[in-house]
Amino acid sequence: MAIMKHQIPFMKMHGLGNDFVIVDSRISPIQISVQIAQGLGDRHRGVGFDQLAVINDSSDADVALSFYNSDGSIAAACGNATRCIAQYEMDRLQVDSLSMITERGLLAAQRYGDMVSVNMGHPMLDWDKIPLARPLDTLRLPLDGAPTATGMGNPHCTFFVENAEAVDLAQLGPIFENDPLFPERTNVQFAHVVGKNLLRMRVWERGVGMTLASGSSSCATAVAAVRLGLTGRKVEIQLDGGMIYIDWRDDGVWMTGATLHVFDGVLTTQFLESLR
């Protein structure tokens, strides 16, 4: 594995406590390996993150983004990291809108005061697009609790329960993440209806574990709630890290929330060489 022989600057950001290390590869090129992603993601020996995001140039959008989970696996979508990077890039360019390309496709971002909105695209509702292991009704899967499956560039499994706070997420999350119905594993959400168009949701992220928030999980939960007739298409979701706002429009699922650029740092040559 090739290890960089120079220092690599990075940014630490979070969206509602969903935290990220972000590397601008346009400034300092970096090739991410499983070892580098895992080493950076170690909260004791590295920096620590829920996801690692890398910014690159693109001929098809203002920027290109790629994402990695803390276990080193690739994440095709990461809604909150996308919002964080959109805020950073709009500040840098002094604009209020932006286009970004990810494995999910071309995404649009808008600034509204101190909030950032990203269109996460149309949800995938067909079993083979999510994907599931076999043809099934994605509205109610044949699992305990009859969860709903949704694709948002990554797979999601959403349970609506009486009280999301009472769910043992640490126990149930990894069980459903690795259920054979999901050949690529899945993100897992437990949610309940608090009031009209208001949900409480907790999340277990694929390749990460319990997190304070998840943008794509919030989108998937809102879509599942609409499909089940529990809410309208404009939904507020209370996450462990704060409030996020989801609006399933004709052009896709828009996600709005706060972001924060916490600090900048530098990955030393010594640290990078330790990942051999």
ZADO-1210 file (C-alpha; in nm, 4 decimals, padded with zeros to 6 digits):
<atoms>
<atom x="00.0000" y="00.0000" z="00.0000" code="MET" pos="1"/>
<atom x="00.1370" y="00.3419" z="-00.0953" code="ALA" pos="2"/>
<atom x="00.1553" y="00.5802" z="00.2014" code="ILE" pos="3"/>
<atom x="00.1795" y="00.9565" z="00.1435" code="MET" pos="4"/>
<atom x="00.5176" y="01.1055" z="00.2359" code="LYS" pos="5"/>
<atom x="00.3769" y="01.4478" z="00.3171" code="HIS" pos="6"/>
<atom x="00.1284" y="01.6008" z="00.5560" code="GLN" pos="7"/>
<atom x="-00.2412" y="01.6003" z="00.4634" code="ILE" pos="8"/>
<atom x="-00.4698" y="01.8808" z="00.5866" code="PRO" pos="9"/>
<atom x="-00.8251" y="01.7886" z="00.6888" code="PHE" pos="10"/>
<atom x="-01.1393" y="01.9450" z="00.8318" code="MET" pos="11"/>
<atom x="-01.3559" y="01.8127" z="01.1140" code="LYS" pos="12"/>
<atom x="-01.7244" y="01.8899" z="01.0662" code="MET" pos="13"/>
<atom x="-02.0560" y="01.7610" z="01.1905" code="HIS" pos="14"/>
<atom x="-02.4219" y="01.7776" z="01.1045" code="GLY" pos="15"/>
<atom x="-02.6321" y="01.7327" z="01.4198" code="LEU" pos="16"/>
<atom x="-02.3544" y="01.5313" z="01.5830" code="GLY" pos="17"/>
<atom x="-02.3062" y="01.3059" z="01.2795" code="ASN" pos="18"/>
<atom x="-01.9314" y="01.3752" z="01.2517" code="ASP" pos="19"/>
<atom x="-01.6925" y="01.3679" z="00.9596" code="PHE" pos="20"/>
<atom x="-01.3317" y="01.3997" z="00.8616" code="VAL" pos="21"/>
<atom x="-01.3202" y="01.5808" z="00.5287" code="ILE" pos="22"/>
<atom x="-01.0146" y="01.5895" z="00.3019" code="VAL" pos="23"/>
<atom x="-00.9990" y="01.8284" z="00.0077" code="ASP" pos="24"/>
<atom x="-00.8061" y="01.6189" z="-00.2420" code="SER" pos="25"/>
<atom x="-00.7921" y="01.9150" z="-00.4804" code="ARG" pos="26"/>
<atom x="-00.5399" y="02.0691" z="-00.2385" code="ILE" pos="27"/>
<atom x="-00.3638" y="01.7550" z="-00.1131" code="SER" pos="28"/>
<atom x="-00.4267" y="01.4464" z="-00.3261" code="PRO" pos="29"/>
<atom x="-00.4924" y="01.1328" z="-00.1245" code="ILE" pos="30"/>
<atom x="-00.5805" y="00.7753" z="-00.2152" code="GLN" pos="31"/>
<atom x="-00.8013" y="00.6183" z="00.0470" code="ILE" pos="32"/>
<atom x="-00.7387" y="00.2559" z="00.1375" code="SER" pos="33"/>
<atom x="-00.9247" y="00.0449" z="00.3913" code="VAL" pos="34"/>
<atom x="-00.6299" y="00.0863" z="00.6295" code="GLN" pos="35"/>
<atom x="-00.6306" y="00.4652" z="00.5999" code="ILE" pos="36"/>
<atom x="-01.0084" y="00.4890" z="00.6494" code="ALA" pos="37"/>
<atom x="-00.9980" y="00.2586" z="00.9520" code="GLN" pos="38"/>
<atom x="-00.6958" y="00.4345" z="01.1007" code="GLY" pos="39"/>
<atom x="-00.8480" y="00.7802" z="01.0621" code="LEU" pos="40"/>
<atom x="-01.1777" y="00.6532" z="01.1989" code="GLY" pos="41"/>
<atom x="-01.0219" y="00.5199" z="01.5204" code="ASP" pos="42"/>
<atom x="-01.1353" y="00.7613" z="01.7929" code="ARG" pos="43"/>
<atom x="-00.8425" y="00.6670" z="02.0179" code="HIS" pos="44"/>
<atom x="-00.5484" y="00.6350" z="01.7777" code="ARG" pos="45"/>
<atom x="-00.6716" y="00.8440" z="01.4845" code="GLY" pos="46"/>
<atom x="-00.9117" y="01.1359" z="01.4496" code="VAL" pos="47"/>
<atom x="-01.2466" y="00.9590" z="01.4706" code="GLY" pos="48"/>
<atom x="-01.5518" y="00.9987" z="01.2518" code="PHE" pos="49"/>
<atom x="-01.8793" y="00.8454" z="01.1463" code="ASP" pos="50"/>
<atom x="-01.7795" y="00.8935" z="00.7818" code="GLN" pos="51"/>
<atom x="-01.4746" y="01.0112" z="00.5899" code="LEU" pos="52"/>
<atom x="-01.5453" y="01.2371" z="00.2909" code="ALA" pos="53"/>
<atom x="-01.3070" y="01.3263" z="00.0085" code="VAL" pos="54"/>
<atom x="-01.3588" y="01.6261" z="-00.2226" code="ILE" pos="55"/>
<atom x="-01.2371" y="01.6109" z="-00.5825" code="ASN" pos="56"/>
<atom x="-01.2774" y="01.8168" z="-00.8982" code="ASP" pos="57"/>
<atom x="-01.5509" y="01.7231" z="-01.1438" code="SER" pos="58"/>
<atom x="-01.6261" y="01.8164" z="-01.5039" code="SER" pos="59"/>
<atom x="-01.9958" y="01.7441" z="-01.4430" code="ASP" pos="60"/>
<atom x="-02.0556" y="01.9395" z="-01.1197" code="ALA" pos="61"/>
<atom x="-01.8973" y="02.1973" z="-00.8911" code="ASP" pos="62"/>
<atom x="-01.7387" y="01.9181" z="-00.6865" code="VAL" pos="63"/>
<atom x="-01.7224" y="01.5389" z="-00.6715" code="ALA" pos="64"/>
<atom x="-01.7606" y="01.3617" z="-00.3369" code="LEU" pos="65"/>
<atom x="-01.6748" y="01.0130" z="-00.2150" code="SER" pos="66"/>
<atom x="-01.7506" y="00.8643" z="00.1265" code="PHE" pos="67"/>
<atom x="-01.6089" y="00.5923" z="00.3518" code="TYR" pos="68"/>
<atom x="-01.7431" y="00.4385" z="00.6718" code="ASN" pos="69"/>
<atom x="-01.5279" y="00.4000" z="00.9821" code="SER" pos="70"/>
<atom x="-01.4894" y="00.0267" z="00.9112" code="ASP" pos="71"/>
<atom x="-01.3250" y="00.1165" z="00.5781" code="GLY" pos="72"/>
<atom x="-01.6206" y="00.0264" z="00.3576" code="SER" pos="73"/>
<atom x="-01.7449" y="00.2627" z="00.0863" code="ILE" pos="74"/>
<atom x="-02.0642" y="00.4595" z="00.1434" code="ALA" pos="75"/>
<atom x="-02.2423" y="00.5591" z="-00.1759" code="ALA" pos="76"/>
<atom x="-02.4343" y="00.8365" z="00.0008" code="ALA" pos="77"/>
<atom x="-02.3921" y="01.0471" z="00.3129" code="CYS" pos="78"/>
<atom x="-02.6498" y="01.3195" z="00.3458" code="GLY" pos="79"/>
<atom x="-02.5134" y="01.5125" z="00.6432" code="ASN" pos="80"/>
<atom x="-02.1557" y="01.5094" z="00.5108" code="ALA" pos="81"/>
<atom x="-02.2907" y="01.6349" z="00.1790" code="THR" pos="82"/>
<atom x="-02.4587" y="01.9247" z="00.3603" code="ARG" pos="83"/>
<atom x="-02.1386" y="02.0028" z="00.5523" code="CYS" pos="84"/>
<atom x="-01.9306" y="02.0117" z="00.2354" code="ILE" pos="85"/>
<atom x="-02.1959" y="02.2166" z="00.0557" code="ALA" pos="86"/>
<atom x="-02.1758" y="02.4773" z="00.3343" code="GLN" pos="87"/>
<atom x="-01.7950" y="02.4842" z="00.3135" code="TYR" pos="88"/>
<atom x="-01.7865" y="02.5095" z="-00.0644" code="GLU" pos="89"/>
<atom x="-02.0617" y="02.7742" z="-00.0847" code="MET" pos="90"/>
<atom x="-01.8720" y="02.9822" z="00.1728" code="ASP" pos="91"/>
<atom x="-01.5507" y="02.9395" z="-00.0257" code="ARG" pos="92"/>
<atom x="-01.7118" y="03.0358" z="-00.3582" code="LEU" pos="93"/>
<atom x="-01.9451" y="03.2942" z="-00.2012" code="GLN" pos="94"/>
<atom x="-02.2532" y="03.1427" z="-00.3641" code="VAL" pos="95"/>
<atom x="-02.5891" y="03.0192" z="-00.2344" code="ASP" pos="96"/>
<atom x="-02.6304" y="02.7126" z="-00.4566" code="SER" pos="97"/>
<atom x="-02.4086" y="02.4284" z="-00.5651" code="LEU" pos="98"/>
<atom x="-02.4034" y="02.1043" z="-00.7640" code="SER" pos="99"/>
<atom x="-02.2256" y="01.7953" z="-00.6335" code="MET" pos="100"/>
<atom x="-02.1764" y="01.4549" z="-00.7902" code="ILE" pos="101"/>
<atom x="-02.1578" y="01.1377" z="-00.5817" code="THR" pos="102"/>
<atom x="-02.2057" y="00.7700" z="-00.6488" code="GLU" pos="103"/>
<atom x="-02.5722" y="00.8478" z="-00.5822" code="ARG" pos="104"/>
<atom x="-02.5740" y="01.0863" z="-00.8808" code="GLY" pos="105"/>
<atom x="-02.5925" y="01.4628" z="-00.9302" code="LEU" pos="106"/>
<atom x="-02.7157" y="01.6434" z="-00.6160" code="LEU" pos="107"/>
<atom x="-02.8236" y="02.0053" z="-00.5753" code="ALA" pos="108"/>
<atom x="-02.7614" y="02.2166" z="-00.2626" code="ALA" pos="109"/>
<atom x="-02.9133" y="02.5447" z="-00.1484" code="GLN" pos="110"/>
<atom x="-02.8360" y="02.7767" z="00.1407" code="ARG" pos="111"/>
<atom x="-03.1226" y="02.9128" z="00.3525" code="TYR" pos="112"/>
<atom x="-02.9843" y="03.1464" z="00.6185" code="GLY" pos="113"/>
<atom x="-02.7753" y="02.9325" z="00.8537" code="ASP" pos="114"/>
<atom x="-02.9263" y="02.6105" z="00.7176" code="MET" pos="115"/>
<atom x="-02.8205" y="02.4023" z="00.4166" code="VAL" pos="116"/>
<atom x="-03.0568" y="02.1948" z="00.2029" code="SER" pos="117"/>
<atom x="-02.9527" y="01.9082" z="-00.0239" code="VAL" pos="118"/>
<atom x="-03.1701" y="01.7224" z="-00.2720" code="ASN" pos="119"/>
<atom x="-03.0839" y="01.3571" z="-00.2079" code="MET" pos="120"/>
<atom x="-03.2659" y="01.2436" z="-00.5214" code="GLY" pos="121"/>
<atom x="-03.5636" y="01.0174" z="-00.5726" code="HIS" pos="122"/>
<atom x="-03.6004" y="00.7245" z="-00.3316" code="PRO" pos="123"/>
<atom x="-03.5594" y="00.3761" z="-00.4715" code="MET" pos="124"/>
<atom x="-03.8591" y="00.1626" z="-00.3812" code="LEU" pos="125"/>
<atom x="-03.8134" y="-00.1470" z="-00.6013" code="ASP" pos="126"/>
<atom x="-03.6576" y="-00.4485" z="-00.4315" code="TRP" pos="127"/>
<atom x="-03.3733" y="-00.4841" z="-00.6835" code="ASP" pos="128"/>
<atom x="-03.2749" y="-00.1161" z="-00.6619" code="LYS" pos="129"/>
<atom x="-03.2410" y="-00.1025" z="-00.2829" code="ILE" pos="130"/>
<atom x="-03.1210" y="-00.3872" z="-00.3158" code="PRO" pos="131"/>
<atom x="-03.2885" y="-00.6838" z="-00.1464" code="LEU" pos="132"/>
<atom x="-03.1849" y="-01.0443" z="-00.1910" code="ALA" pos="133"/>
<atom x="-03.5121" y="-01.1478" z="-00.3580" code="ARG" pos="134"/>
<atom x="-03.8398" y="-01.0008" z="-00.4905" code="PRO" pos="135"/>
<atom x="-04.0413" y="-00.8671" z="-00.1966" code="LEU" pos="136"/>
<atom x="-04.2949" y="-00.6011" z="-00.1083" code="ASP" pos="137"/>
<atom x="-04.0632" y="-00.3254" z="00.0143" code="THR" pos="138"/>
<atom x="-04.3410" y="-00.1601" z="00.2168" code="LEU" pos="139"/>
<atom x="-04.3564" y="-00.4430" z="00.4703" code="ARG" pos="140"/>
<atom x="-04.0655" y="-00.6856" z="00.4818" code="LEU" pos="141"/>
<atom x="-04.1100" y="-01.0381" z="00.6238" code="PRO" pos="142"/>
<atom x="-03.9061" y="-00.9564" z="00.9361" code="LEU" pos="143"/>
<atom x="-04.0193" y="-00.9119" z="01.2956" code="ASP" pos="144"/>
<atom x="-04.1788" y="-00.5678" z="01.3094" code="GLY" pos="145"/>
<atom x="-04.2576" y="-00.5588" z="00.9338" code="ALA" pos="146"/>
<atom x="-04.0033" y="-00.2849" z="00.8503" code="PRO" pos="147"/>
<atom x="-04.0030" y="-00.0798" z="00.5301" code="THR" pos="148"/>
<atom x="-03.7089" y="-00.0932" z="00.2878" code="ALA" pos="149"/>
<atom x="-03.5923" y="00.2177" z="00.1019" code="THR" pos="150"/>
<atom x="-03.2934" y="00.3002" z="-00.1149" code="GLY" pos="151"/>
<atom x="-03.1350" y="00.6451" z="-00.0931" code="MET" pos="152"/>
<atom x="-02.8140" y="00.5517" z="-00.2711" code="GLY" pos="153"/>
<atom x="-02.7622" y="00.3143" z="00.0221" code="ASN" pos="154"/>
<atom x="-03.0076" y="00.0604" z="00.1699" code="PRO" pos="155"/>
<atom x="-03.2344" y="00.1393" z="00.4655" code="HIS" pos="156"/>
<atom x="-03.4592" y="-00.0692" z="00.6891" code="CYS" pos="157"/>
<atom x="-03.7090" y="00.1375" z="00.8904" code="THR" pos="158"/>
<atom x="-03.9123" y="00.0113" z="01.1848" code="PHE" pos="159"/>
<atom x="-04.2053" y="00.2095" z="01.3238" code="PHE" pos="160"/>
<atom x="-04.2490" y="00.1225" z="01.6892" code="VAL" pos="161"/>
<atom x="-04.4456" y="00.2445" z="01.9895" code="GLU" pos="162"/>
<atom x="-04.1414" y="00.4070" z="02.1491" code="ASN" pos="163"/>
<atom x="-03.8078" y="00.4392" z="01.9691" code="ALA" pos="164"/>
<atom x="-03.6411" y="00.5362" z="02.2978" code="GLU" pos="165"/>
<atom x="-03.7181" y="00.1936" z="02.4457" code="ALA" pos="166"/>
<atom x="-03.5506" y="-00.0019" z="02.1635" code="VAL" pos="167"/>
<atom x="-03.2196" y="-00.1723" z="02.2435" code="ASP" pos="168"/>
<atom x="-03.0474" y="-00.0283" z="01.9367" code="LEU" pos="169"/>
<atom x="-02.7054" y="-00.1675" z="02.0260" code="ALA" pos="170"/>
<atom x="-02.8469" y="-00.5200" z="02.0240" code="GLN" pos="171"/>
<atom x="-03.0938" y="-00.5021" z="01.7350" code="LEU" pos="172"/>
<atom x="-02.8996" y="-00.2710" z="01.5035" code="GLY" pos="173"/>
<atom x="-02.6243" y="-00.5144" z="01.4018" code="PRO" pos="174"/>
<atom x="-02.8719" y="-00.8033" z="01.3724" code="ILE" pos="175"/>
<atom x="-03.0801" y="-00.6265" z="01.1083" code="PHE" pos="176"/>
<atom x="-02.7776" y="-00.4581" z="00.9464" code="GLU" pos="177"/>
<atom x="-02.6483" y="-00.8032" z="00.8575" code="ASN" pos="178"/>
<atom x="-02.9811" y="-00.9726" z="00.7779" code="ASP" pos="179"/>
<atom x="-02.9553" y="-01.1928" z="00.4645" code="PRO" pos="180"/>
<atom x="-03.2378" y="-00.9922" z="00.3023" code="LEU" pos="181"/>
<atom x="-02.9826" y="-00.7141" z="00.2511" code="PHE" pos="182"/>
<atom x="-02.6889" y="-00.8434" z="00.0444" code="PRO" pos="183"/>
<atom x="-02.5020" y="-00.5126" z="00.0870" code="GLU" pos="184"/>
<atom x="-02.6009" y="-00.4815" z="00.4560" code="ARG" pos="185"/>
<atom x="-02.8315" y="-00.1981" z="00.5575" code="THR" pos="186"/>
<atom x="-02.8782" y="00.1094" z="00.7716" code="ASN" pos="187"/>
<atom x="-03.1409" y="00.0521" z="01.0415" code="VAL" pos="188"/>
<atom x="-03.3835" y="00.3050" z="01.1874" code="GLN" pos="189"/>
<atom x="-03.6370" y="00.2834" z="01.4694" code="PHE" pos="190"/>
<atom x="-03.8966" y="00.5611" z="01.4731" code="ALA" pos="191"/>
<atom x="-04.2288" y="00.6574" z="01.6248" code="HIS" pos="192"/>
<atom x="-04.4846" y="00.9283" z="01.5502" code="VAL" pos="193"/>
<atom x="-04.4711" y="01.2146" z="01.8010" code="VAL" pos="194"/>
<atom x="-04.7338" y="01.4366" z="01.6405" code="GLY" pos="195"/>
<atom x="-04.8578" y="01.5586" z="01.3059" code="LYS" pos="196"/>
<atom x="-04.5653" y="01.5365" z="01.0608" code="ASN" pos="197"/>
<atom x="-04.3244" y="01.4956" z="01.3529" code="LEU" pos="198"/>
<atom x="-04.1183" y="01.1799" z="01.4085" code="LEU" pos="199"/>
<atom x="-03.8645" y="01.0639" z="01.6660" code="ARG" pos="200"/>
<atom x="-03.5959" y="00.8462" z="01.5113" code="MET" pos="201"/>
<atom x="-03.2804" y="00.6627" z="01.6224" code="ARG" pos="202"/>
<atom x="-03.0312" y="00.5159" z="01.3806" code="VAL" pos="203"/>
<atom x="-02.7798" y="00.2350" z="01.3458" code="TRP" pos="204"/>
<atom x="-02.5532" y="00.3111" z="01.0489" code="GLU" pos="205"/>
<atom x="-02.4131" y="00.0378" z="00.8302" code="ARG" pos="206"/>
<atom x="-02.0398" y="00.0022" z="00.8846" code="GLY" pos="207"/>
<atom x="-02.0430" y="00.2483" z="01.1753" code="VAL" pos="208"/>
<atom x="-02.2910" y="00.1640" z="01.4512" code="GLY" pos="209"/>
<atom x="-02.5071" y="00.4002" z="01.6558" code="MET" pos="210"/>
<atom x="-02.4800" y="00.7629" z="01.5461" code="THR" pos="211"/>
<atom x="-02.6416" y="01.0843" z="01.6666" code="LEU" pos="212"/>
<atom x="-02.7866" y="01.1569" z="01.3230" code="ALA" pos="213"/>
<atom x="-02.7962" y="01.0330" z="00.9655" code="SER" pos="214"/>
<atom x="-02.9163" y="01.2343" z="00.6694" code="GLY" pos="215"/>
<atom x="-02.9934" y="00.9508" z="00.4312" code="SER" pos="216"/>
<atom x="-03.1584" y="00.7576" z="00.7164" code="SER" pos="217"/>
<atom x="-03.3773" y="01.0594" z="00.7874" code="SER" pos="218"/>
<atom x="-03.4784" y="01.0745" z="00.4218" code="CYS" pos="219"/>
<atom x="-03.5575" y="00.7021" z="00.4165" code="ALA" pos="220"/>
<atom x="-03.7599" y="00.7249" z="00.7382" code="THR" pos="221"/>
<atom x="-03.9656" y="01.0146" z="00.6028" code="ALA" pos="222"/>
<atom x="-04.0314" y="00.8289" z="00.2765" code="VAL" pos="223"/>
<atom x="-04.1371" y="00.5167" z="00.4684" code="ALA" pos="224"/>
<atom x="-04.3696" y="00.7232" z="00.6887" code="ALA" pos="225"/>
<atom x="-04.5366" y="00.8772" z="00.3832" code="VAL" pos="226"/>
<atom x="-04.5782" y="00.5376" z="00.2158" code="ARG" pos="227"/>
<atom x="-04.7379" y="00.3974" z="00.5320" code="LEU" pos="228"/>
<atom x="-04.9738" y="00.6924" z="00.5645" code="GLY" pos="229"/>
<atom x="-04.8218" y="00.8084" z="00.8952" code="LEU" pos="230"/>
<atom x="-04.7228" y="01.1598" z="00.7846" code="THR" pos="231"/>
<atom x="-04.7416" y="01.4063" z="00.5014" code="GLY" pos="232"/>
<atom x="-04.4502" y="01.4612" z="00.2654" code="ARG" pos="233"/>
<atom x="-04.2982" y="01.7424" z="00.4718" code="LYS" pos="234"/>
<atom x="-04.1662" y="01.5971" z="00.7973" code="VAL" pos="235"/>
<atom x="-03.9642" y="01.7070" z="01.0998" code="GLU" pos="236"/>
<atom x="-03.7496" y="01.4367" z="01.2584" code="ILE" pos="237"/>
<atom x="-03.6080" y="01.4489" z="01.6104" code="GLN" pos="238"/>
<atom x="-03.2696" y="01.2756" z="01.6109" code="LEU" pos="239"/>
<atom x="-03.0382" y="01.2153" z="01.9045" code="ASP" pos="240"/>
<atom x="-02.8280" y="01.5053" z="01.7704" code="GLY" pos="241"/>
<atom x="-03.1093" y="01.7505" z="01.6961" code="GLY" pos="242"/>
<atom x="-03.3814" y="01.8331" z="01.4448" code="MET" pos="243"/>
<atom x="-03.3688" y="01.7701" z="01.0715" code="ILE" pos="244"/>
<atom x="-03.6300" y="01.8675" z="00.8135" code="TYR" pos="245"/>
<atom x="-03.7281" y="01.6418" z="00.5227" code="ILE" pos="246"/>
<atom x="-03.9432" y="01.7426" z="00.2249" code="ASP" pos="247"/>
<atom x="-04.0262" y="01.4733" z="-00.0339" code="TRP" pos="248"/>
<atom x="-04.0920" y="01.6848" z="-00.3432" code="ARG" pos="249"/>
<atom x="-04.1547" y="01.5972" z="-00.7060" code="ASP" pos="250"/>
<atom x="-03.7851" y="01.6433" z="-00.7872" code="ASP" pos="251"/>
<atom x="-03.6525" y="01.4347" z="-00.4978" code="GLY" pos="252"/>
<atom x="-03.6133" y="01.4214" z="-00.1203" code="VAL" pos="253"/>
<atom x="-03.4796" y="01.7487" z="00.0204" code="TRP" pos="254"/>
<atom x="-03.3014" y="01.7464" z="00.3551" code="MET" pos="255"/>
<atom x="-03.2390" y="02.0628" z="00.5588" code="THR" pos="256"/>
<atom x="-03.0434" y="02.1134" z="00.8782" code="GLY" pos="257"/>
<atom x="-02.7562" y="02.2842" z="01.0561" code="ALA" pos="258"/>
<atom x="-02.3867" y="02.2110" z="00.9989" code="THR" pos="259"/>
<atom x="-02.0731" y="02.3064" z="01.1890" code="LEU" pos="260"/>
<atom x="-01.7075" y="02.3337" z="01.0850" code="HIS" pos="261"/>
<atom x="-01.5374" y="02.2409" z="01.4144" code="VAL" pos="262"/>
<atom x="-01.1641" y="02.2597" z="01.3421" code="PHE" pos="263"/>
<atom x="-00.8881" y="02.2094" z="01.0864" code="ASP" pos="264"/>
<atom x="-00.5971" y="01.9735" z="01.1375" code="GLY" pos="265"/>
<atom x="-00.3068" y="01.8027" z="00.9664" code="VAL" pos="266"/>
<atom x="-00.2393" y="01.4307" z="00.9270" code="LEU" pos="267"/>
<atom x="00.1310" y="01.3864" z="00.9883" code="THR" pos="268"/>
<atom x="00.3678" y="01.1719" z="00.7870" code="THR" pos="269"/>
<atom x="00.4343" y="00.9723" z="01.1043" code="GLN" pos="270"/>
<atom x="00.0650" y="00.8903" z="01.1433" code="PHE" pos="271"/>
<atom x="00.0206" y="00.8009" z="00.7763" code="LEU" pos="272"/>
<atom x="00.3270" y="00.5752" z="00.7863" code="GLU" pos="273"/>
<atom x="00.1868" y="00.4015" z="01.0961" code="SER" pos="274"/>
<atom x="-00.0972" y="00.2716" z="00.8781" code="LEU" pos="275"/>
<atom x="00.1300" y="00.0447" z="00.6770" code="ARG" pos="276"/>
</atoms>
